Amino acid sequence: MLKYIPEDIDIILLVKDLTFANNYRQKSLKWGILNSIEFVEFPDLSDIWVRDFAPLTVTEMDIHVPVKFDYKPFYVT
């Protein structure tokens, strides 16, 4: 999904611990993701479903803006 974010938008990832951050950053570069990626450690993160309810925060002109996606697949009425 990160490949679809324009390169001029910084990415902030919420993680349980920072142990994999450098490895992930290197893999992202290999995958062609050139965005600035910041990892924010949140040790109490235990719910794998956080991706479904946490907003995506984008930074533009030094302003942090939360973006929330709507889950509305065509097969759910």
C-alpha positions in Angstrom: 0.0 0.0 0.0 2.9 2.4 0.7 3.9 2.3 -3.0 0.7 4.2 -3.8 1.5 7.2 -1.5 3.1 10.0 -3.4 6.8 10.4 -2.7 6.5 13.9 -1.3 4.3 12.7 1.6 6.0 11.6 4.7 4.9 8.2 6.2 4.5 7.6 10.0 4.2 4.0 11.0 2.9 3.0 14.4 4.9 -0.1 15.7 5.0 -2.1 18.9 8.8 -1.9 19.0 11.5 -0.4 16.9 13.6 -3.6 16.4 12.7 -4.1 12.8 12.6 -0.4 11.7 16.0 -0.2 10.0 15.4 -3.5 8.2 12.0 -2.4 7.0 13.4 1.0 5.8 16.0 -0.9 3.7 13.4 -3.2 2.2 11.2 -0.2 1.5 14.0 1.4 -0.5 14.5 -1.8 -2.4 10.8 -1.9 -3.2 11.0 1.7 -4.6 9.4 3.5 -1.7 11.3 6.8 -1.5 9.1 8.5 1.1 10.5 9.6 4.4 9.4 7.0 6.9 9.2 7.7 10.6 8.5 4.8 13.1 6.6 5.7 16.3 7.0 3.1 19.0 3.8 2.2 20.9 4.6 -0.7 23.3 0.9 -1.2 24.3 0.0 -2.1 20.7 -1.5 -5.5 20.9 -4.5 -5.5 18.7 -3.8 -6.6 15.2 -6.9 -4.8 14.1 -5.5 -1.4 14.8 -5.0 -1.1 11.0 -8.8 -1.1 10.7 -9.5 1.7 13.1 -6.4 3.8 13.4 -6.1 6.8 11.1 -3.3 7.2 8.6 -1.4 10.4 9.4 0.1 12.4 6.6 2.3 15.4 6.9 2.1 18.2 4.4 3.8 21.6 4.9 4.7 20.6 8.5 1.0 19.9 9.3 0.0 16.4 10.5 -3.3 15.4 9.2 -5.1 12.2 10.1 -6.8 10.4 7.2 -9.4 7.7 7.9 -10.5 5.4 5.2 -14.0 4.1 4.8 -14.4 0.3 4.6 -17.2 -0.1 2.1 -16.6 -3.2 -0.1 -19.1 -3.8 -2.9 -20.1 -7.1 -1.4 -21.2 -5.6 2.0 -24.6 -4.0 1.9 
